[in-house]
Amino acid sequence: MQPSDFSPNSAVDLGARKAAMEREAKQRAAESTGRSNPYAVNVDESNFQAEVLERSMASPVVLAVLAGWSEQSKQIESTLDKLSAGSGGNWTLAKVDSEASPQLVQALRVPTTPMIVVVVQGQLLPGPAGPATEEQLTGWLVEAFAALKEQGALPQGHPGTITGEPGAEDVAPGQPEEPQARPVDVEAEEALNKGDFAAAEAAYAKAVEADPGDAESKNKLAQVRLFGRLQNVDPDAVRQAAAERPEDVGAQITAADVDMYGGRFEDAFDRLIDTVRNTRDEDRNRARAHLLELFELLPPGDPRIGAARRKLTSALF
């Protein structure tokens, strides 16, 4: 799935709008009877970035692509609502109506509905597609959250469970409690919730300045800067401009950002390495500096960074 293939400026047809309105009406009815899930949000082209990608910077988002006419989708939605409501806000359930948002479904490359995806810090982990029992779905989510916790991919302080707190069996007697969220993360999250990318960037930049070895803050600073640069960017237009103007360093840099946003890290690195190889002086330095900044979006030991550094050395000399 490549979120960068999705343009928020895409048109929505009347049939899709009608389906969206029907879903909203159902949600309002559930709210009036007290049966709604407070940790669920409906997602379409207009709010995908804010409600899924940006929200996932602070806590996991489980994205469910559903079809209103499908009984299987209804069963999946019911199970996810139950699990999400019981999580106490440990993660957010984002629902995409495939009828209301066909362009978003196409951009996400959904093979079939229902489909589940876990989104963490802007990265997408595909899950079950098609029918699944409550037991199967719960088991997959438990394993996915535990694996993400073990890999250090979850936000600081997240318990790595689908419930709000780890169960007694998950915590050995005398084991220290999960660390509290870092103040810089709290400050940045508050800024991001307001759409203030500059304030979030400043918070992480200050943390890195105070401790140049703070790898976590460096990574989050790079992520915030990337999201900020792409706020008003049309990915299709960017790619076209880069293809038409290979000598335009600015166009190649923006296209590399779009590639990174969509998870095509090697494509982004190769694009800028080619730009370094084909330019000189200030243009070359600009492309090289941006490539080094994009490296901060991946863990320091990621093999793709090592491979890109070797290619960069070859391009420079």
DOLUMDREN-827915 format. One record per residue (C-alpha): residue in three letters; x, y, z. Coordinates in steps of 0.1 Angstrom, whole numbers, padded with zeros to 4 digits, always signed. Example, Ala and Ser with C-alpha at 12.3 -4.5 7.8 and 13.67 -1.06 7.14 Angstrom:
<nodes>
Ala+0123-0045+0078;Ser+0137-0011+0071;
</nodes>
This chain:
<nodes>
Met+0000+0000+0000;Gln+0013+0033-0010;Pro-0004+0063+0007;Ser+0016+0087-0016;Asp-0004+0075-0046;Phe-0035+0092-0030;Ser-0042+0128-0038;Pro-0066+0146-0014;Asn-0076+0168-0043;Ser-0092+0140-0062;Ala-0129+0143-0070;Val-0156+0123-0053;Asp-0186+0112-0073;Leu-0222+0117-0062;Gly-0227+0080-0055;Ala-0197+0080-0032;Arg-0209+0111-0014;Lys-0243+0094-0008;Ala-0226+0063+0007;Ala-0206+0086+0030;Met-0237+0104+0041;Glu-0255+0071+0049;Arg-0225+0059+0070;Glu-0225+0092+0089;Ala-0262+0089+0095;Lys-0257+0054+0110;Gln-0230+0067+0132;Arg-0251+0095+0145;Ala-0279+0070+0153;Ala-0254+0049+0172;Glu-0242+0079+0192;Ser-0277+0088+0201;Thr-0283+0054+0217;Gly-0249+0053+0234;Arg-0237+0024+0213;Ser-0209+0042+0194;Asn-0172+0035+0197;Pro-0155+0067+0210;Tyr-0122+0056+0195;Ala-0134+0052+0159;Val-0133+0076+0130;Asn-0146+0075+0095;Val-0119+0082+0069;Asp-0121+0094+0033;Glu-0098+0112+0008;Ser-0102+0145+0027;Asn-0090+0134+0061;Phe-0068+0103+0054;Gln-0035+0121+0061;Ala-0047+0138+0093;Glu-0067+0110+0108;Val-0045+0081+0098;Leu-0009+0090+0089;Glu-0005+0120+0112;Arg-0025+0104+0140;Ser-0003+0073+0138;Met+0027+0093+0148;Ala+0014+0094+0184;Ser-0005+0061+0187;Pro-0013+0031+0164;Val-0042+0033+0139;Val-0060+0002+0128;Leu-0073+0010+0093;Ala-0103-0011+0082;Val-0114-0010+0046;Leu-0150-0021+0045;Ala-0179-0025+0021;Gly-0213-0015+0034;Trp-0232-0042+0015;Ser-0209-0070+0028;Glu-0219-0091+0058;Gln-0183-0101+0062;Ser-0174-0064+0065;Lys-0201-0058+0090;Gln-0188-0087+0111;Ile-0152-0074+0109;Glu-0164-0039+0118;Ser-0184-0052+0148;Thr-0153-0071+0161;Leu-0130-0041+0157;Asp-0154-0017+0173;Lys-0156-0041+0203;Leu-0118-0044+0206;Ser-0113-0007+0200;Ala-0139+0004+0225;Gly-0123-0019+0251;Ser-0088-0005+0244;Gly-0094+0027+0263;Gly-0079+0047+0234;Asn-0048+0026+0232;Trp-0053+0027+0194;Thr-0077+0043+0170;Leu-0100+0025+0146;Ala-0102+0042+0112;Lys-0129+0030+0089;Val-0128+0035+0051;Asp-0161+0029+0032;Ser-0150+0014-0001;Glu-0181+0027-0018;Ala-0177+0062-0005;Ser-0140+0064-0012;Pro-0132+0043-0043;Gln-0101+0065-0052;Leu-0086+0060-0017;Val-0092+0023-0020;Gln-0075+0022-0053;Ala-0046+0043-0040;Leu-0042+0019-0010;Arg-0042-0010-0035;Val-0068-0030-0016;Pro-0072-0065-0031;Thr-0105-0072-0015;Thr-0128-0061+0013;Pro-0128-0063+0042;Met-0091-0056+0047;Ile-0071-0046+0079;Val-0039-0025+0081;Val-0020-0014+0112;Val-0004+0021+0107;Val+0024+0031+0131;Gln+0044+0063+0128;Gly+0034+0067+0092;Gln+0043+0031+0082;Leu+0017+0006+0070;Leu+0016-0031+0081;Pro-0009-0050+0059;Gly-0031-0075+0078;Pro-0059-0099+0070;Ala-0079-0094+0038;Gly-0112-0112+0034;Pro-0134-0129+0061;Ala-0119-0136+0095;Thr-0134-0148+0128;Glu-0132-0127+0160;Glu-0107-0151+0173;Gln-0085-0149+0142;Leu-0087-0111+0140;Thr-0079-0107+0177;Gly-0050-0131+0175;Trp-0035-0113+0145;Leu-0037-0079+0163;Val-0022-0092+0195;Glu+0007-0107+0175;Ala+0012-0076+0154;Phe+0013-0052+0184;Ala+0037-0075+0203;Ala+0060-0077+0173;Leu+0059-0039+0167;Lys+0068-0035+0204;Glu+0097-0059+0202;Gln+0110-0040+0171;Gly+0108-0007+0189;Ala+0083+0006+0162;Leu+0056+0016+0186;Pro+0055+0051+0201;Gln+0073+0056+0234;Gly+0054+0042+0264;His+0029+0021+0243;Pro+0023-0012+0261;Gly+0024-0033+0229;Thr-0010-0048+0236;Ile-0044-0042+0221;Thr-0058-0033+0255;Gly-0049-0001+0274;Glu-0025-0017+0299;Pro-0006-0050+0298;Gly-0023-0078+0318;Ala-0009-0091+0350;Glu+0005-0121+0332;Asp+0025-0097+0309;Val+0043-0080+0338;Ala+0065-0099+0362;Pro+0065-0091+0399;Gly+0088-0062+0407;Gln+0092-0054+0370;Pro+0094-0016+0364;Glu+0064+0001+0349;Glu+0064+0012+0313;Pro+0082+0045+0310;Gln+0061+0077+0307;Ala+0060+0095+0274;Arg+0089+0119+0269;Pro+0080+0156+0274;Val+0092+0164+0239;Asp+0068+0138+0225;Val+0039+0152+0244;Glu+0048+0187+0233;Ala+0051+0177+0196;Glu+0019+0156+0198;Glu-0001+0186+0211;Ala+0013+0207+0182;Leu+0005+0181+0156;Asn-0030+0178+0169;Lys-0034+0215+0161;Gly-0018+0211+0127;Asp+0012+0231+0138;Phe+0041+0214+0121;Ala+0065+0242+0128;Ala+0060+0239+0166;Ala+0064+0202+0165;Glu+0096+0206+0144;Ala+0109+0231+0168;Ala+0103+0208+0198;Tyr+0123+0180+0182;Ala+0150+0203+0169;Lys+0155+0216+0204;Ala+0158+0181+0217;Val+0184+0171+0191;Glu+0204+0203+0198;Ala+0204+0195+0235;Asp+0215+0158+0228;Pro+0229+0152+0193;Gly+0229+0115+0202;Asp+0191+0113+0206;Ala+0183+0090+0177;Glu+0146+0089+0185;Ser+0142+0126+0184;Lys+0163+0128+0152;Asn+0140+0102+0135;Lys+0108+0120+0146;Leu+0122+0154+0136;Ala+0129+0140+0101;Gln+0093+0126+0100;Val+0077+0158+0110;Arg+0097+0178+0085;Leu+0087+0153+0057;Phe+0050+0156+0066;Gly+0053+0194+0067;Arg+0070+0196+0033;Leu+0042+0175+0017;Gln+0012+0193+0032;Asn+0001+0210-0001;Val+0017+0186-0026;Asp+0000+0167-0053;Pro+0020+0135-0058;Asp+0009+0130-0094;Ala+0020+0165-0104;Val+0053+0161-0085;Arg+0061+0128-0103;Gln+0052+0143-0137;Ala+0074+0174-0130;Ala+0104+0152-0120;Ala+0100+0131-0151;Glu+0098+0161-0174;Arg+0127+0180-0157;Pro+0154+0155-0147;Glu+0178+0184-0143;Asp+0156+0203-0118;Val+0171+0195-0084;Gly+0141+0209-0066;Ala+0117+0187-0085;Gln+0138+0156-0078;Ile+0140+0164-0041;Thr+0102+0168-0038;Ala+0097+0136-0058;Ala+0121+0118-0034;Asp+0100+0131-0005;Val+0069+0116-0021;Asp+0087+0083-0025;Met+0097+0083+0011;Tyr+0062+0091+0022;Gly+0049+0061+0003;Gly+0074+0037+0017;Arg+0095+0035-0015;Phe+0127+0043+0003;Glu+0152+0028-0022;Asp+0135+0047-0051;Ala+0139+0079-0031;Phe+0176+0072-0024;Asp+0183+0062-0060;Arg+0166+0093-0074;Leu+0188+0116-0053;Ile+0220+0096-0059;Asp+0213+0099-0097;Thr+0208+0137-0091;Val+0241+0139-0073;Arg+0258+0120-0101;Asn+0244+0143-0128;Thr+0249+0177-0111;Arg+0278+0198-0098;Asp+0286+0224-0072;Glu+0256+0239-0053;Asp+0230+0216-0069;Arg+0251+0185-0061;Asn+0255+0196-0025;Arg+0218+0203-0022;Ala+0208+0169-0034;Arg+0234+0152-0012;Ala+0223+0171+0019;His+0187+0161+0013;Leu+0196+0125+0008;Leu+0214+0125+0042;Glu+0184+0140+0058;Leu+0162+0113+0044;Phe+0185+0087+0059;Glu+0172+0099+0093;Leu+0138+0085+0085;Leu+0151+0049+0089;Pro+0169+0032+0118;Pro+0207+0038+0117;Gly+0215+0002+0110;Asp+0190-0003+0082;Pro+0208-0021+0053;Arg+0191+0001+0027;Ile+0211+0031+0042;Gly+0243+0012+0039;Ala+0237+0003+0003;Ala+0227+0039-0005;Arg+0258+0053+0012;Arg+0280+0031-0010;Lys+0262+0042-0041;Leu+0265+0078-0030;Thr+0303+0074-0026;Ser+0305+0060-0061;Ala+0284+0089-0075;Leu+0306+0115-0058;Phe+0339+0100-0069;
</nodes>
